[in-house]
Amino acid sequence: MSMDISQSSVLQEWASKLDILFARCEGAYSDLTLSGYRKDLEIFAGWCAENGEAFLPADPRSIASFFNAQLEKCSYATIRRRASAIRFAHVLSDLPSPIGHSEVYLALRRAARTKGRRPKQVLGLTRDLLEKMLAACPDTLAGKRDAAVLSVGYDTLCRSSELSWMRVEDVRLDEGRIYIPRSKSDPFGDGRFAPLSAPTVELVECWLDSAAIMAGPLFRGLHTGALGQSHLETSSIRRLMKAAARRANLPNQAQLLSGHSMRVGAAQDMLRMGCDALAIMTAGGWKNFEVVSRYVEWTPDVRKFG
C-alpha cells in the first residue's frame, strides 16, 4: 500500500511539472499537438513511477526499457511518437535530450525491425464512395452538415483537424474556394486556398442557410437537435464519416475509414486522372513526397469488402 501512495505522490509531482511545461507552450503549438504530447508523456510517467525510474530528466536506458516494454502492445509509429514527446519535454525544459543516446537508438531500431516501420494505410474515401455516402445523407440539419463536411473534406484534401478549424469567414462561395489558415504541415499559418466544386458549394450553402450560421465555426456539433456554438471536434468528424458509410449500406468500409480517408481518397482519384506528384502535393498541402507516394501507391478494391 505504501508503494502505491509513493507512486501517487511522485505522479502528482510530475503532473505539476507537466502543467508548467505545457502552460509555457500554449500558442506556440497547436492544441492537438500539445494534447498528444501530454498523453504520451503521462503514459511514460506512469511507467517510470511503476518501475522506480526518473521521469524528467529521464535516463536513456530507462527510455530504452520503456520502448522495449511498449513493443508488446504498440505500433512502431506510436513508439516513435512517444520518443518525440519525450524529446519535446526535455528540450522545452532546457535539458539535454536523451533520445539521441545509443541505447534509445538501438531500442527504436529494434522496434522498427520487430513491428515494421510502415504504417497501415487507411481506406481512401474516393469519389465513388463519396457519392454513395452523400446520397444516403438524410434531409435533416445533421444530414446537411455531414454532406457538407464530407464534400469539403474531399475537395480540399483536408485532415479532419483542418475541417474542424474552418470558419465561415474563410469560405468564398462566390469564388468557389475556401481558405485553409493552418494545418499540421503549416504550423505557422502561411495558409492556402483550395477550390470547391459546384456541388460542394451548393452543399455548404444549404448547410449554412439551414443552420442560420453567419460567422464563427463553419462546422458545429448538434445536441438533441440544437446547434452548438463551438467547432465540430475531430472525433465527431470521424464518427459522422463512419455513420454516413453505414447509412449507405457500407458497414465494412465504415470500419476502415479514418480522419485521413477524404485526403487519401482524393489523392488516389487525382492519380487516376493523370495528375502528377507536384499537382497532388500542391492540392493537399504536402511538403513530403514520400508521404504522398505512400498514399497513392495502393488503392484497395473496396468491392471486396461489400
C-alpha positions, -999 to +999 in steps of 0.1 A: +000+000+000+029+024+008+043+018-026+010+029-042+009+060-021+045+068-031+038+063-067+008+086-065+029+113-048+056+110-075+030+112-103+014+143-088+048+160-086+055+151-123+020+162-133+027+196-118+059+198-139+039+190-170+014+217-162+041+243-160+058+230-192+026+229-213+014+263-200+046+278-214+040+262-248+005+275-253+002+294-285+035+280-298+020+247-308-015+236-318-038+223-290-039+190-308-001+186-307+001+196-271-027+172-261-010+143-279+024+150-263+008+152-229-010+119-233+022+102-243+042+118-215+016+107-190+020+071-202+058+073-199+055+090-164+032+061-152+057+035-164+085+054-147+066+055-114+058+018-116+094+009-123+111+034-100+128+053-128+134+090-132+110+109-155+124+143-162+152+141-168+150+105-179+178+081-182+184+068-218+185+032-205+151+037-188+137+051-221+150+021-240+134-003-215+101+016-218+102+013-256+110-024-253+080-029-230+058-010-254+066-034-282+040-059-269+011-035-274+021-006-296+029+000-332+063+014-343+046+047-352+032+050-316+067+044-302+082+070-325+056+095-314+063+088-278+100+093-285+091+127-300+071+136-269+100+127-245+124+147-266+099+176-266+097+176-228+134+176-223+142+203-249+114+226-236+127+220-201+162+231-212+175+196-206+197+176-229+176+152-250+183+116-242+166+104-275+199+106-294+217+082-270+228+049-285+206+029-261+175+047-273+186+045-309+190+007-306+156+003-289+140+023-318+157+001-344+146-030-325+110-017-326+113-010-363+126-044-371+100-061-349+070-042-358+079-028-392+081+009-399+054+011-425+021+025-411-012+008-421-029+025-450-065+037-443-093+032-468-095+062-492-128+080-495-128+080-533-154+098-555-173+065-559-176+060-521-183+097-515-213+098-539-229+068-523-225+083-488-238+117-499-268+101-515-276+084-481-274+117-460-309+125-448-326+158-454-321+169-418-299+195-403-274+169-392-276+152-427-269+186-444-239+192-422-225+158-427-228+161-465-211+195-465-182+181-442-176+151-465-177+171-497-155+199-484-130+174-470-128+156-503-124+187-524-098+203-502-079+171-493-081+183-457-074+164-425-102+161-400-084+186-378-083+212-406-120+207-412-127+213-376-108+246-376-126+261-406-146+292-401-174+308-421-152+338-427-128+315-446-154+305-472-155+323-506-186+306-520-190+332-548-154+324-558-157+286-553-129+283-529-120+282-492-090+295-472-073+269-450-054+291-425-034+263-407-026+227-410-003+200-395+023+207-421+018+245-418+022+253-381+030+290-386-002+297-406+010+306-441-023+292-452-035+280-486-066+284-508-084+252-520-110+251-548-146+239-541-166+221-568-201+235-577-219+206-559-198+213-528-206+250-529-243+241-530-240+217-501-222+243-480-248+270-489-276+246-479-259+238-446-253+275-437-288+285-447-304+257-428-283+263-397-285+301-400-248+305-394-233+338-403-199+337-387-177+316-365-170+279-368-181+265-401-190+230-389-206+226-355-220+199-332-257+193-327-270+184-293-305+170-293-312+188-325-299+222-312-269+238-330-238+242-309-216+273-309-182+256-308-164+239-336-171+202-345-145+180-328-122+158-350-135+127-332-170+137-343-159+141-379-146+106-379-178+093-363-200+111-388-180+097-417-184+061-404-221+067-398-226+080-433-209+048-447-233+027-426-263+046-439-251+039-474-251+002-465-213+001-465-206-013-430-173-030-439-159+002-454-171+021-424-147+002-402-117+012-424-124+049-427-105+074-407-099+111-404-074+109-433-097+090-456-110+120-475-074+132-481-062+098-492-092+091-515-090+124-532-052+119-538-058+085-552-085+099-576-061+126-587-035+100-596-061+080-616-070+112-635-033+116-646-022+143-621+015+143-614+030+143-579+036+180-578-001+187-585-012+163-558+012+178-533+000+213-541-036+203-538-031+187-504-005+210-490+020+182-486+057+190-481+070+154-482+069+134-514+073+101-496+041+106-477+022+113-509+037+083-527+026+060-499-010+074-500-014+069-537+006+037-544-021+014-531-058+018-538-078-011-523-106-026-543-135-017-519-158-041-537-142-070-519-154-055-486-190-054-496 
